[in-house]
Amino acid sequence: MVTLLIISLPSKAQFKGVHFSQDYQSLKKTLNPIKIIPVDNNFYVEWMDSLISIHRELAFFLGITYPLDTIKLTKKTQELSKEEVELVIKIKIVENFPQDELISEGWKKKPKKKRYYYEQQRLQLIKNIFEKAKQNSDIDLMGSTLELLAFYYQNRTLLSSEKLFDDYQDFYIESRNIYARHLSICLDQNNCQYNDVSKLFYLALNAWPDISLAHGILQRWFKEEWNYLFKVSVYNQEKPSFESTTECFLSLLYLYNVEGKKEVHQLTRGFKNLSNITHSEFTKNIVLGNIRRYLNEVQYVYPPQ
């Protein structure tokens, strides 16, 4: 059987852009931390027994209807949308996975043991992909591989034991640190790609969270905006754009929500400074009104009118 292992998706919204704040319900939804699917008593569910489960698993990851829709793979490139092309590019086909000999060995044991063999193979495959990406300094592939690992953190019922969850965690944290070090170089040289840095921010907060890493990424990428929002007394440059400064501010709110932090009163200063940036009055009033309401209702911070 030929099985598809999807190692990436088109980039999710990681930094929180200004468009999220033009509707209050959308703002609340995007600033809520990702909900982790709860684990049952044994992690394990019956549909994990069969190879068909792998297809269901990947369909769930892709957010598409089961069985996997592979029509896009047979279309000519010129017939695909940009989003579809990005998706197809990131699909890797893995033949004979899991390996027959290990499945045969596992088949002789209990079904849960069979699943355990598969999950070990899957982790080893992910390790191999990441190692190859690291050797080639392929930042995009490194980040995509980490996104797949994050998916298993967020869907823990797809892991059949605590030990495997720990194994995935250990490799994820180790690999994320390597990815962060690679990006640190381009951040120092001021030539990082937005999508890569935004992805690292997502990976720092949405799987085995590292608040310090996310905070550092936010400050380094939005250095100008950060200084304007929170260090205006020493800010002598032209004000940054309203869009990028709002993105910095909202991303910080998301970080605080993941951390479980409330009543952060420095947000009052940040909101005031954000309000002082010139922008289209209609859009600015809507955005600021929604952010103010969010600060009041969720953060318990009350900027003056």
Buried (B, 14 or more C-beta within 10 A) or exposed (E): EEBBBBBBBEBEEBBBBBBBBEEBEEBBEBBEBBEEEEEEEEBBEEEBEEEEBBBBBBBBBBEEEEEBEEEBEEEEEEEBEEEBBBBBEBBBEBEEBBEEEBBEEBEEEEBBEBBBBBBBBBBEBBBEBBBEBBEEEBBBBBBBBBBBBBBBBBBBBBBBBEEBBEBBBEBBEEBBEBBBEBBBEBBEEEEBEEBBBBBBBBBBBBBBBBBEBBBBBBBBBBBBBBBBBBEBEEBEEEBBBBBBBBBBBBBBBBBBBBBEEEEBEEBBBBBEBBBEBEBEEEBBEBBBEBBBEBBEEBBEBEBEE
